[in-house]
């Protein structure tokens, strides 16, 4: 016999839980420190300016001046966002003389960004 699908309201009032071994699930949960790090990482993607910076750096390494022109923003605002992204190891910098070039820290950033973009465009 097919059981009816329970709604959230049914589960709130009548549910005695599932047959899943919650102790097993709990031992495999992300630890608190890692959860904070992942949440902070996703916060970095919550700002449209930072998303645009990442999008631009996906194409090529750019200096702060290039990013200010692309984003039509002041240097201090762009530098602030780059510092935020650098502290989270999303971007890295390379200095040549007085010019600082920024790029994505590693391929994981590119993969996650493109997967997220693909998901948002999925429809």
N, C-alpha and C positions, 0 to 999 in steps of 0.2 A: 504494500500500500504506500502511495506517495504521500509524504508529510507536507502539509502546507508550509509555505515560506513565512517565517516569522518577521514581523516588522520591528523596527527599533523600539516602538512603544511596547510591543509584546515582550521583547527581551528585557526592557526596563522593569516590567511588572511581574512577568511570569517565568523568566529564564532562570534555570538552575545552573547555567554554564554548559559548556560543551564537554566532550569526552577527551579533549586535548590535555596532555600532561603539561600543565602550566609550569611546573618546576623545570622541565626540560627547556621550555621556551625561555624561562627566566635566566637560566644559565647561559643562554646564547644571546641575550639582550646586549646591546651596545652599552659600554660602561659610561659613567657620568661624564668623565673628561672628554671622551671621544664624541659624545652627544653634543657637548658644548662646542667643540671644534667644528663639527659638521654644521650645527646651527649657525655659527659665526660665518662659516664659509658660504652658506646659502644667503645670509644677510648681505653679503657682498654683491650678490646677484639681484638684490631687491631695489637697487638704485639704478634708474635709467642711464645716468651718466656713466656709471661704472660698466654697465652692460655695453654701452657704445664704445668705451675704451677697449674692452675685451674684444669686441667685434672688429675694431680697427686693427688691434694687435694680432688678431687671427690672420690677417692678410700679410702683415710684415712688421718688422721692427721699426719703431718710430721714436723720434725725440719729442720732448715736451712741446716744443714750438709747433711741430707737425700736428700734434693732438689738439693744441689750442685753436689752430686754424680749422681743422676738421670739425671740431665740436662747437666752434664759435664761442669760446669761453676764455676767461682770463687765465693767465699762467698759474696764479696761486690756487685757483679752484681746481684746475687739472692736476697740479702737483699734490694737492691734498688728497684727491681720489687715488692717485698713483701710490702715494705713501700707504694709504689704507689697503690697497690691493697687494702691495709689496709685503706689508706686515703679515698678511694671510698667505704669503707665498703663492699668490695667483699670478703676479708678474715679477719679473726680475729686471735689473738694470745693468747696463754696461757703459762705462764712461770712456770717451775718446776725447782727450783734451778737456775742454770745458763743456762739451756736449754730452748729455746723458741719453742713451737710447734704451727704450723699454721693449720688452717682448714677453710673451707668455712664459711662465715658469717651466712648464713641461707639457707633454702631449696629453696628459690627463685633463688638463684645463680645456684644451681644444675639444676633446672627445665629449666631455660633460656639457660644454657650452653648445656644441652642435647637436647633441642628442636632445637637449632642452629646447633648442630652437626648432628642431624637427617636430618635437611633440607639440609645441604651441602652434605650429603651422598645419598640424594633422587635421584639424578641422572640427 
